[in-house]
Amino acid sequence: MYDPELVRPMREELTSIGFAELMTPAAVDAWMDDKSKTGLLVVNSVCGCAAGMARPGVRMALQHGTKPQRLATVFAGQDKEATAKARSRFANIPPSSPSMALVKDGQVVDFLPRHRIEGRSAEQVRNELVAMFDKHFGKA
């Protein structure tokens, strides 16, 4: 487990823009089971691609007119049980972090795994997310 002080700024990068932290399996289940609103669940990480591509890409994507109605995050290597629960809800998708799940009607409808984040720019991650938002939530 990572030192909580080490990961605090990495958590705040998302919580400061409206992400709820899901720190327990029960919180993950409650969030995933809410079928009333669309959502984006980010599996956060301490790695360089989370810092340089994933979190900045998410921030940019949320400036788009079409976006999820609710935002949540789990932190791999920190909130281990919550992260495991979130990953269990991504049927047949190998675990990776950082990664992002788009949720509609309580189901994962699209997923951005680490291999589509790592080695790309924050702008490319933003573009992938915006395309996912438009595809599943309709264009603004």
C-alpha positions, 0 to 999 in steps of 0.5 A: 500500500502506498503512503497516504500522503504520497497519493493525496495530491494524486487523489485531489487532482480528481476530487478537486474537479468533482470526483467522489472517492469510492473507498470501500466495496460497498461504496463501489456497489452503490455507485455502480448500481445507481441506474439513474445517471451516467457515470465515469469511474476512474481507476487512479494510479501513482504511475507516470501515465496516470499523472501525465496522460490519464488525469490531465486527459480526464480534466480536459474531456470534462470540458466537453458539452457531452459528459457523464452526470456523475464521477467517481474514482478508486485508487489502485494500490491504496484502496485495494478492496474498493479497486478489486470490487470495481474491477469485478464489475468490469466483466471480462476486462483485464485489470489495469491502472490507470483505466476508465469505465463509462457507465450507463444504466448501471452497466459498463458500456465502454472502457479505456484501459491502460494500454490506450493511455500509456504512451499517448498524450493527454490530448489523445486521452481526452479525444478518446474520452470525448468520443466515448461520451458522444457515442454513449451519451449523445452529442452536445 
